[in-house]
Amino acid sequence: MSRTRIFRIGGMTCAACSNRIEKAIGSVPGVESVSANFGNNTATVVYDGSEESDEAIAKAVASAGYTLISDDREKAARQEKEAVRMQGRDLAIAVAFTIPLSIIAMGPMLGLFDIPEGDRGHLYYCLVQFFLTIPIIYAGRRFYRKGFPALFSRSPTMDSLVALGTTASMILGIYNTYLVYTGDLHAAHSLSFDSVGMIIALVSVGKYIEARSKSSTNDSLRKLLSLAADEAVVIRDGQEMSIPASELVPGDIMLIRPGDKVPTDGTVIGGSSSIDESMLTGESIPVSKKEGDVVYGATVNGSGSLRARVDKTGEDTVLFQIARMMEMAQGTKAPVAGLADRVAAVFVPVVIAIAAVCCIAWLIGGRDFQFSLTIAISVLVISCPCALGLATPLAIVVGTGNGSRHGILFKTAASLEEASKIDTVMLDKTGTITLGHPEVSSVDGDSDLVAKVAAAESDSEHPLGEAVVRYAESSGIPIPEHSGFESVAGGGVRCIVDGSKMTVGSRRFLEESGVAGIPEAEDDGITYIYAASDGDYIGKIGIRDPVRPESPAAIASLRSEGISAVMITGDRESTARSIASAVGIEEYHAETRPGDKLDLVKRKQIAQARVAMVGDGINDAPALTQADLGIAVGSGTDIAIESADIVMMNDDLRSVPAALQIGKATIRNVKQNLFFAFCYNAVCIPIAAGLPVLLGYDGLVSEMPMISAMAMSLSSISVVTNAVRMRRFEPKALAEAPASSP
Amino acid sequence: MAKTTLKIEGMMCEGCVGKVKTSLEALDGVSSVDVNLKKGTATVEQSGVSDEALIGAVVDAGFRASVKHGLFS
């Protein structure tokens, strides 16, 4: 039985990759035919369909240097962990063999011991080093697998530089071993096997740190979709029945009871209630729903019952659309090329050119082919700086460490780099600029207003009512007894307090209850609870989502760095305006839907801005992913945290400017490190190229291994010292005292 | 018929080239697109397509773009 399956492949970077993948998969027993397509990163395989073959294919792809992207997210997470474990094993091998290799190679130079006497002794000395190098080469196999193809496709990376330098060292070492064998014992001083070990071991340390610090897995989509309701109560053929939510079809009438999750998107045809839509909109205040209003799947019903007609199911629902937007944004987000790779892309061709020119120049200059080639290879050996592998990861680790010390979690190395480039910050209002839960902000009425309203609301589960009760409790106002409690969903409550009939709720609710004398609604961005006693209006309590105390300082800090701040919110215009002016934001967009945030980010990007998006809700997730840099509030939803590149663990908005400052400092440090990594080796290139011979110091050429070892040590020490120096970096945004509460 | 050259950031491989090309070609008024991976550019033959629309198509494909201004444009 043969079947066709499409595998998703990760790591394809060029046309040559698809050929290699076809070859790798084609060699698996049970595979009849295979065609790889680098355009959409897939391989279409006709095979026996057995599980053993699935595993064999995965292995074949992996050993060719690519990864099979599993549709099963948990499996993908396991595979990722396995990959990190393998890198750790390779690192251990490289280090375990490099230490004895270096001691043996450097011992005679440092005067620890002498090379064993005689022809045999020297030859054994060389061969021991050669055999110690072989497992190291094995541990560094991925540098060759990725580096050489990149080199041949004329876009060399750091891997290419490592592959090139170590191969050259290997050739030089074998050549000198051969010279020792033929009787030229002095060649035993010019072995370069230890360079191979040092380069691979140090670069592996860097790679391992990098792999570990990458976010282990991103299963945000699975989590998002798990929010959907499992069960739905529908009325079919006049019968109430409970069915799995996946079996709903448009036109079904669903019953939504108090506290239920709304099964899917629909239109209310009966009843009234308020629904907590915070998981979709991020807005904490529930939205009242009555006949004709639209309800969304996965939102949570309040205290009323609703009947609704199913409009959309499954993949057409708003929840799925958000999931799809996120998946698309994730799939299309281009990876940031590493700085070291960009430097390598220029450095490698230059070095190869220098090596070639030297070789030809010495040939023209009358030297024999052997000498000229040795010079060329020496140039390649010296030019591969082993500190190069440490330059980026070390700075990144220190930078992320500095971040976490300040409560800022950088999820990837790329996020630090992107943070250094940001010029526009978009902030979701609720839960980001504000605290995200309502509090009483004003009381307009008699001294016992709060007590009466709190009494009326003490059985209510409405967040606005809870805010009043909390306020009464924290202000030490005693809450009187009440009786005859009645809650009208989406409107307010009625009950008896101190013998008088209280009516508490929205303006419309009081008007409908026949209360007169209610003052005109003010357009001041505050939500009011109105109260009436025995039908007479007695006052109102203002409730709003308060601004975080540090928000104005955070916005000011952004502005002082020339970064513009933009506020986006699903909340209404008046609230948005008052919050924006309170924190000093000029540009704001109110009454936005989830898709609007994404579009706004795109619009800014089209206008050439480097956009950071700060948010906390599921509805922010697509915008967080589309933005050049997504920053999630730590107390936000899991989905937001997983779609973001940076998480503010301490919910301090000043972490946003601080994160950007740490990003800048880290990238500056990386650049300094790269300079230190390259400069010593670059200085040594003329020596390797044979300049001393020209000047009459023939002896210096045979000292090359010593000089090269020194350059490597010096550059490594400089890089480590410089990176560690950044541990003490204090972002300016956090150094300033937080502004007092507005 | 006018020629616009876009500088494109973030393309890693032929797959990226394909995405950029498809996205640009889908625009009304674009007659041909030539994407150069190594230079990180896309040359678009078009009539009446705004710079914003071109950049927008690239942003939609998941990359960043800006219009490269030559000496005579």
Chai-1 contact restraints between the chains, C-beta under 6 A:
chainA,res_idxA,chainB,res_idxB,connection_type,confidence,min_distance_angstrom,max_distance_angstrom,comment,restraint_id
A,T13,B,M12,contact,1.0,0.0,6.0,A-B,restraint_1
A,T13,B,C13,contact,1.0,0.0,6.0,A-B,restraint_2
A,C14,B,C13,contact,1.0,0.0,6.0,A-B,restraint_3
A,A15,B,E14,contact,1.0,0.0,6.0,A-B,restraint_4
A,F38,B,E14,contact,1.0,0.0,6.0,A-B,restraint_5
A,F38,B,G15,contact,1.0,0.0,6.0,A-B,restraint_6
A,G39,B,G15,contact,1.0,0.0,6.0,A-B,restraint_7
A,G39,B,G18,contact,1.0,0.0,6.0,A-B,restraint_8
A,N41,B,G15,contact,1.0,0.0,6.0,A-B,restraint_9
A,T332,B,G62,contact,1.0,0.0,6.0,A-B,restraint_10
A,K333,B,G62,contact,1.0,0.0,6.0,A-B,restraint_11
A,A334,B,G10,contact,1.0,0.0,6.0,A-B,restraint_12
A,A334,B,G62,contact,1.0,0.0,6.0,A-B,restraint_13
A,A334,B,F63,contact,1.0,0.0,6.0,A-B,restraint_14
A,K602,B,V59,contact,1.0,0.0,6.0,A-B,restraint_15
A,Q605,B,V59,contact,1.0,0.0,6.0,A-B,restraint_16
A,I606,B,E52,contact,1.0,0.0,6.0,A-B,restraint_17
A,I606,B,I55,contact,1.0,0.0,6.0,A-B,restraint_18
A,I606,B,G56,contact,1.0,0.0,6.0,A-B,restraint_19
A,I606,B,V59,contact,1.0,0.0,6.0,A-B,restraint_20
A,Q608,B,S66,contact,1.0,0.0,6.0,A-B,restraint_21
